[in-house]
Amino acid sequence: MDIAGASLSAAAVRAELIDEYAIVTHPVLVGGGTPFFTALDNWVNLSLVETRTFPDGVILTRYETRR
């Protein structure tokens, strides 16, 4: 199941329901918006699984949650 959106994903992170993070970074700067990762009570330990760079400069990074 994929979760998107800052509010819903923050609740899933706090409940430790996420096994994998797929983060897509676009080479664009913006001046505002809702932070996707809100302040957490504890660290989330991650292991890098994959990185992929696309021709337009977009970068995909995938991480697994270490428990």
C-alpha positions in Angstrom: 0.0 0.0 0.0 1.3 3.5 -0.8 0.7 6.4 1.5 1.0 10.0 0.2 0.4 13.3 1.9 2.1 14.8 4.9 -0.6 14.4 7.5 -1.5 10.7 6.8 2.1 9.7 6.4 3.1 11.3 9.7 0.5 9.3 11.5 1.8 6.1 9.9 5.4 6.9 10.8 4.5 7.5 14.4 2.5 4.2 14.5 5.6 2.4 13.0 3.5 1.1 10.1 6.0 1.9 7.3 8.4 -0.8 6.0 9.8 1.1 3.1 10.3 4.7 2.1 10.5 5.7 -1.6 11.5 9.4 -1.8 11.4 11.1 -5.2 13.4 14.4 -5.3 12.7 16.9 -8.1 15.3 19.5 -8.9 13.0 22.5 -8.2 13.0 25.0 -5.4 9.8 26.1 -3.8 9.2 28.7 -1.1 6.7 27.0 1.1 4.3 24.2 1.8 3.7 21.5 4.4 6.8 19.7 5.6 6.5 16.0 4.6 8.4 14.8 7.5 7.2 16.3 10.8 9.0 16.2 14.1 9.1 12.7 15.5 9.5 11.4 19.0 12.2 8.9 18.1 14.7 8.3 15.3 13.6 6.1 12.4 16.6 3.9 11.4 16.8 3.3 7.7 18.9 1.2 5.3 19.5 2.4 1.7 18.1 -0.1 -0.8 18.3 1.7 -4.1 19.1 5.0 -5.8 18.2 5.9 -9.3 18.8 9.0 -11.3 16.5 9.9 -14.2 17.5 11.9 -17.3 15.6 15.0 -16.2 17.5 15.2 -12.9 14.8 13.5 -10.7 16.3 11.2 -8.1 14.6 8.2 -6.5 16.0 6.8 -3.2 14.4 3.8 -1.5 15.0 2.9 2.1 13.9 0.0 4.3 13.1 0.5 8.0 15.5 -1.3 10.3 13.8 -2.6 13.4 
